[in-house]
Amino acid sequence: MASIVPILAHAFPPENITGAQRPFRFFKYLRRAGFETHAVCARPDLEPAEFVHRVPAASRRRVVAIQSELLRLAQRFALPYNDELPWVPHAVAKVEELLETGRVAAVISTFPPVATHAAGLWLARKHGVRWIADYRDPHVDNPFRTRKWLFNYDWRMERAIFKSASVVVANTDAAAGIWKNRYPEFAAKLHVIWNGFDPESPLEPAPRGTSPVLTIAHVGTLYGGRHPGLFLESLERLFAAGGLDPAATRVELTGPVDDAAAAGCRDVVARLSTRGIVAMTDRAVPQALANAGMAAADMLLMLDINDRETSVQVPAKLFDYARTGRPILAFTSAGSPLAHILRKAGIDCALIHREAAPADVDRIVGEFIGRGRRPSQANEWFWNTFDGQRQAMALARIIGDPGTGRNGVLEQCPEKGDAVLAGPDTIG
């Protein structure tokens, strides 16, 4: 009998959001490795699928509903964020049902939101299950979790997670390095499995057009400090100085825009939209349409910026952008993982630091766009390192034998080409 592996993931396909893709890759490829994986996720309004459990659903246990309501009240009146905590008792109840049906090799939870790790913590403490806490974003170091509170909510939660989890997975070596310094007593629990792409979902460039208008596209959510204000203001200055032709330049912004991002770029977007230079689609679009927008663009805009002017994460859209064969203009922090990957992957790119002087920004933007349409093919290192199937196999080795549930021993020095467990600097 195959060992059961529940995956606690608040978002899961067919939801078309970035956070749904990594747990889906784990779900799919761990099944092929021999595990009986189950996804425990939200959105019970979506169509059911085999081995995908969407909660909350009608529960026969009144205590679950009471626990959920208590957490709703605590979240609303005593905690700084909407961390989807009312979902937790329903998710725990579903995993407890799975515990009754067979041998559970490990429970995997993937953050954000906090609710997924809260459910994993609950299960680890109550049932002693082996728990793998996967981080797609930082917790304490998250530049978008900045609210002040009466107590150190994020610090306490993070320490509790690291203490109780059997394994903690970071998706960049920079994040893992921070945690090793912060929690040296838990260093043996830490592993790195990078974000990546699904090799069975090809994304190829569309035929290059002959229009005199160059299209620069950003596809994905704009939120917080991640907005195109710096880029669009540079375009305005270049147009005014004659460095670029406004009639030959178009910017397409596709995806939802939150209030903070809208406020940061509202005026410049309005000015350029009036001139027909910027088109903003402030809504989620189907994945196929998003992919088509990336593939049809002449250049792609990457925004890896925040109010802290530091970065330990890699925007997940990089792995789609890189497969389109288009040059990438990236606003990022000095020394960021994104910058390192773009360079090492051999992608035609321009890197602009948030703190750069306007004249330097204009020079880089002008030169990048001025070189016109051109191909940009990532090298073999990129395709090997960020292959999602390889990454899921790294997770499988952590879990262990799918038939016996025996804990795996993860090799810290993967073979050349098997690069999913190491950072870009350490890959041969």
Buried (B, 14 or more C-beta within 10 A) or exposed (E): EBBBBBBBBBBBBEBBBBBBBBBBBBBBBBBEBEBBBBBBBBBEEBEEEEBBBBBBEEBEEEEBBEBBEEBEEEBEEEBBBEBBBBBBBBBBBBBBEBBEEEEBBBBBBBBBBBBBBBBBBBBBEEBEBBBBBBBBBBBBBBBBBEEEEEEEBBEEBBBBBBBBBBBBBBBBBBBBBBBBEBBEEBEEBBBBBBBBBBBEEEBEBBEEEEEEEBBBBBBBBBBBBBBBBBBBBBBBBBBEEEBBEBEEBBBBBBBBBBEBBBEBBEEBBEBBBEEEBBBBBEEBBEBEEBBBBBBBBBBBBBBBBBEEEBBBBBBBBBBBBBBBBBBBBBBBBEEBBBBBBBEBBBBBBBBBBBEBEEEEBBBBBBEBBEEEBEEBEBEEBBBBBBBBBBBBBBBBBBBBBBEEBEBBEBEEEBEEEBBBBBBBEEBE
